[in-house]
Amino acid sequence: SEEDLQQHFDRTIGEDQRIEPRDWMPEGYRRTVVRQIAQHAHSEIIGMQPEGNWITRAPTLRRKAILLAKVQDEAGHGLYLYSAVETLGADRGELTDRLITGRQKYSSIFNYPTLTFADVGVIGWLVDGAAICNQVPLCRSSYGPYARAMIRICKEESFHQRQGFELLMTMMKGTPGQREMVQDAVNRWWWPSLMMFGPPDAESPNTAQSMAWKIKRHTNDELRQRFVDMSVPQAEVLGVTLPDDELKWNAARGHYDFGEIDWTEFKRVVSGDGPCNVQRVAHRRRAHEDGAWVREAAAAHARRNTSE
Ligand code: FAQ
């Protein structure tokens, strides 16, 4: 009966076991996992654009090869994640359609422009740093295919973070102009990186239920704090200033205190009115339309092979 199924599901979650595709699950659980994984997949794919913008203008062949590999990894992450969400019966074409018609979200962070090559380093350091902070606990997410995808994705994200830090270190050892470029990029990306963790806990409609289902393992504010604590010493090693006057160690809390995030800006960017939203979605839509003939050809080929 439905009651037995619910009990079995609750016990599985209670015992920290995984929910697998063929298991019974409450409709709300399915909907939440589909939403989170789809938004995550969209973020990886849209996230290729800001850095992709610099592939043709990378300063050396070595930097170009590294950047190309990183952006390809992001495509791979998107594909893993779309596969994970397909295990729940979602249709990839339908999800893409939701993305390009603005009915499904992707991370706010990718709506900011990349103005100089230092932005490539700062995205690696801060954006991938924030992504790791958020995603390492998701390796223990209760939905099996998502948790397993996260393990490999996190390994690659760690490499991305290190390449960003190394790029910035190199620039910081360069000319005063290069150091200024790095500081300017840090000034522009710091606050948007903090917004990646989502709204404050008190205003996060999904956190409580997602924590109870162990889809999420920590709240938005907990992970944001962890990211701040981890980034401050790294900024010191780099020799950059984080653009927040209120950032200071709080011995009583054992954490860094930090200033108020501009939540109005966050809401504006999430609702489609950030600096690059229109451009990002239009670019994705164009790529999807340009690829229609490839999908048709692949489908025709598959049909012929199965009918032979
Ligand atoms: N931007 O109730 P909550 C990457 C939405 S890393 C846009 O707190 P939840 C790697 C939220 O979805 C970036 N929307 O929601 C990379 C919800 O939407 P709804 C991707 C946001 O789900 C690096 C509503 O607001 N990472 O791509 C944002 O419990 C470099 C209410 O919020 C992931 O997706 C935001 N920042 O917690 C690639 C990680 N924050 O209900 C390229 C997995 C919240 O209207 C280059 N996701 N919203 O549909 C998660 O951990 C969670 O979904 C959160 C949000 C923490 C993002």
Boltz pocket constraint, residues with backbone or C-beta under 6 A from the ligand:
constraints:
  - pocket:
      binder: B
      contacts: [[A, 35], [A, 36], [A, 39], [A, 40], [A, 41], [A, 43], [A, 44], [A, 47], [A, 48], [A, 74], [A, 105], [A, 106], [A, 107], [A, 108], [A, 109], [A, 123], [A, 127], [A, 128], [A, 131], [A, 134], [A, 195], [A, 196], [A, 197], [A, 198], [A, 199], [A, 203], [A, 204], [A, 205], [A, 206], [A, 207], [A, 210], [A, 216], [A, 220], [A, 270]]
      max_distance: 6.0
